[in-house]
Amino acid sequence: MAKEILLRLDDHRDMTLRELEEIIQKFKEEHPDMDIFLDGDERAICGRPKREF
């Protein structure tokens, strides 16, 4: 399944872990059908459709 970049993080902005957690939680609430995660290689918050088992 392909991931979708929801928010690319600016390399020059200092962001606290709490701010990052709040943004991820907001995306989880807005997209309940997606797994939301931080992709360190992309330096972005990403999502992909949840898998049905």
C-alpha positions as CSV (number, residue, x, y, z in Angstrom):
1,M,0.0,0.0,0.0
2,A,1.3,3.4,-1.0
3,K,1.8,6.0,1.7
4,E,0.6,9.6,1.4
5,I,2.5,12.5,2.7
6,L,0.1,14.6,4.8
7,L,2.6,17.1,6.1
8,R,6.2,17.7,5.2
9,L,8.2,19.0,8.2
10,D,10.3,22.1,7.7
11,D,13.9,21.3,8.4
12,H,14.5,24.8,9.8
13,R,11.7,24.9,12.3
14,D,12.2,23.7,15.9
15,M,9.3,21.5,16.8
16,T,8.8,19.9,20.2
17,L,7.8,16.3,20.6
18,R,4.5,17.4,22.2
19,E,3.7,19.6,19.1
20,L,4.5,16.7,16.8
21,E,2.2,14.3,18.9
22,E,-0.6,16.9,18.8
23,I,-0.3,17.2,15.0
24,I,-0.3,13.4,14.6
25,Q,-3.3,13.0,16.9
26,K,-5.2,15.7,14.8
27,F,-4.5,13.7,11.6
28,K,-5.7,10.5,13.3
29,E,-9.0,12.2,14.2
30,E,-9.4,13.6,10.7
31,H,-8.5,10.4,9.0
32,P,-9.8,7.4,11.1
33,D,-9.5,5.1,8.1
34,M,-5.7,5.7,7.9
35,D,-2.6,4.6,9.9
36,I,-0.8,7.8,10.6
37,F,3.0,7.7,11.2
38,L,6.1,9.8,11.2
39,D,8.5,8.9,8.4
40,G,12.0,10.0,9.3
41,D,13.4,9.4,5.9
42,E,10.8,11.6,4.3
43,R,10.8,14.1,7.2
44,A,7.1,14.0,7.0
45,I,3.9,12.9,8.7
46,C,2.4,10.2,6.4
47,G,-0.6,8.0,6.3
48,R,-1.7,4.9,4.5
49,P,-5.1,3.1,4.4
50,K,-5.6,0.7,7.3
51,R,-5.4,-2.9,6.3
52,E,-8.5,-5.1,6.6
53,F,-7.9,-8.5,8.2
